[in-house]
Amino acid sequence: MLDNFLKLWMLKLSSLRSELHRFLKKLMQRWEVENYWQVGLILFIFAITGSTALYVRKFIFQLIGFSESTPFWEEAVMWVLIVFPAYQVLFLVYGFLLGQFDFVWRFEKKNLLKLKKLFVRNN
């Protein structure tokens, strides 16, 4: 019984490894990076940027005096005005510090152009 369990577990692990390999290959092609190390580093940059942005949000919202009773719309407006730009700056800073500035800069430009298209019409 244990033997069958281990065989099944190894099969699942092999399948998971194969899926992860395909996923990372897709990211390498999409992001135009050369190796898995860069993909891992870029994913790490996304992770620490998001985590830092949460700390920035908490700090700024406490500084402004927001509490649980603050209306959601006020928090949403302040998030767009303060936290969103802070995330973009942090993303660039972490990308620079970790040697991935070229990727981060391309990624930012592409996404900001997409955001611009939401608000600006081309005639």
Buried (B, 14 or more C-beta within 10 A) or exposed (E): EEEEEEEEEEEEEEEEEEEEEEEBEEBBEEBEBEEEEBBEBBEEBBEBBEEBBEEBBEEBBEEEEBEEEEEEEEBEEBBEEBBEEBBBEBBBBBBBEBEBBEBBBEBBEEEEEEEEEEEEEEE
